[in-house]
Structures are given as C-alpha cells and as structure tokens.
Amino acid sequence: MDSAQQEKVRKFEEFVDRRLKPDLVHAIGERDKVFEQQKIFSDLRRNIENLEKNSVTSLRTRVNLGSEVYMQADVPDTRHIFVDVGLGFHVEFTWSEALNFIAARKKNWPGQIEEYTRLIASIKAQIKMVCEGIRELLQLPVTEV
C-alpha cells in the first residue's frame, strides 16, 4: 500500500472517530433525554391524578437536596404546582393546567423519538459506508456478519 492510500485510510478513520462517532453518541443522548422526559412527565401525571382522586390538599414529603441528602418538607397547598417547562423555567400550574400541559408535550414525543432514531440510523449507515471504503482501499475480503 502506497503513502497516498495510507493517507486516505487515515483521513477516513479520523472522520469516523472525530465526527461520526461523536455525532452518534450525541444523537443517542438526545433521544434518551426524550425518553427520560417522557417518564418524568408520565410520573407527574400519575401523581397529579392520585392527588385529585384522593382529594389531597396538603402533604408532608421528603425532598432530595442533592447527593441523596433529603429534607422533610410540608406542602400546605398542593392544588398549585411548579412544572419545569424547559430552559430552566418553572411555571405555576393548577392540576388541570398541568395535565393539559403534559398532554400537549406528549404529542411531540413520538415525532422527536422518530427523528432521532432516523438520525441515528443515518449516522450508523455513514459509518458503515466509510468502513466499507476503507476495506476497499485496503483490498480486504468482504466478511459476512
């Protein structure tokens, strides 16, 4: 193999390692964030429904302050809650407003998940194509997996 081929192989490998693999990790992470958001809002919806069903207007609970350090908290009025709406903003909602907000957010999740899944598949296909190009440059035999 001559130095021009070696240089091409090095550039292809560098492209996969420095561009495609980090893009893949990022896309998987973003899709996982959507799944996590889905779970958090599902839990919130279930908790609000339980509060409504049991007519709970005040409660005593434990709050995680961080690093698994908890503190007891009294909530005198549970009819209004603060919901993280993104970008560090929290909005005060009534139970019904929070449920409506969750329902509106829920509509976006399938599209977001599908978009990230397509992006992940596309990046994986690009990685496979570049690896196939490297294989051809090195004139290696095709291996079936």
N, C-alpha and C positions, 0 to 999 in steps of 0.2 A: 504494500500500500504506500502510495507516494504522499508527500507532505501536504499537497492540496486536498487529498481525500481525508487525511488526518485532521486538517483544519476544519473541513466541513463537518466531520463527525463531532469534533469538539464544540463547534458552534451549535449544532443540533442538540447535543446533550446539555449545553449551557442554557439553551432556550427552554428545554423541558424543565430543568432544575430551577432556573431563576424566574421563569414566567408562568409556565403552565401549572406546575405543581402548587405554587403559592395561590394561583387563581382558583385551583380546585379546592384547596383547603379553605379558602375564604368563602367560596360558594356553598360548601358543605356546612360551614359555620353559620352562614346567614340562614340557610334552610333550617338548621337546628334551632336557631333563635325563633323562627316562626312556630316550630313545633312546641317550644317551651312557652311561648306567648299563648298558644292555643290551650295548653294545660293550665297555665295560671288563670286565664280568664274563665275556663271551664270550672275550676275550683271556686273562683269568686262567685260565679253564677249559682253554683250549688249552695254555697254558704249563704248568699242573699236569700235564695228560695227557702232554706231552712230557717233563717231568721223570720221571714214572713210567715211561714207555716206555723211556727211555734210562738208567734207574736212576741218576740224578744225585743224589748226596747232599751235594755241596758245589759251590760255584761262585764264580767271580770275575766281577764285573759293574761297570757304571758306574751311579751314582745321580745323578739330577738334583736338585741342591740348591736350585734356583730360578733364574730368569732365565737359563736354559740354561747354568748352571755345573754341571759334572759332577765327581764324585769317584769314585775306584775303591773298590770295597767287596768284601771277602771274606765269603762266607756259608758258615760251617763246617758247618751242618746245615740242609739245605733241606726236611727232612721235616716241619717245622713252619713255618707262615707266618702272618702277621698280615693279616687282611682287614678293610677298612673296612666296618662294618655299618650305618653311618649315624650322624648326630648327633655326629660326631667320635669315635666309639668304634671301637676296633680289637680284634678278638678273635683269639686264637691258635688256629689250627686245624691238624689233620693234613691231608694231601692229601685223604683220603676225606671228612673232615668238611667241608672247604672245597667239594668238589664237591657234597656234599649240600646245603649252604647255597645254593650257586649255583642248583641245581635248584629249590629251594624259592622263591627270589626270582624265578626265571624264570617261574613260574606266574602271578605277579601282573602282569607287564609287559603282556600283551595287554589286560587289563581296564583298566589305568591309561591306556594309549595310547588305547583306545576312549573312555574317559571324557573325556579332554582333547580328543579330536577332536570329540566331540559338543558339548562346551562351546564350542570354537572356532566350530563351525558355528552354534550358537545365538547367540553374540555377533555374528557376521557378519550373521545374519538380523535381529537387532535394529538393527544399524547401517543395514542396507538399509531397514528399515521406517521408521526415523526420517528417513532421507534422502527417502523417498517422502512422508512427512508434510510435510517442508519443501517439496518440489516442489509438493504440492497447495496449501499455504499461499501460495506464490508464484505459483500458477496457471501453472506452466511446462508445456509439452507433454511427453508421455511420449517418452523416447528409447529405442530398442531397442539393446541391446549384444550 
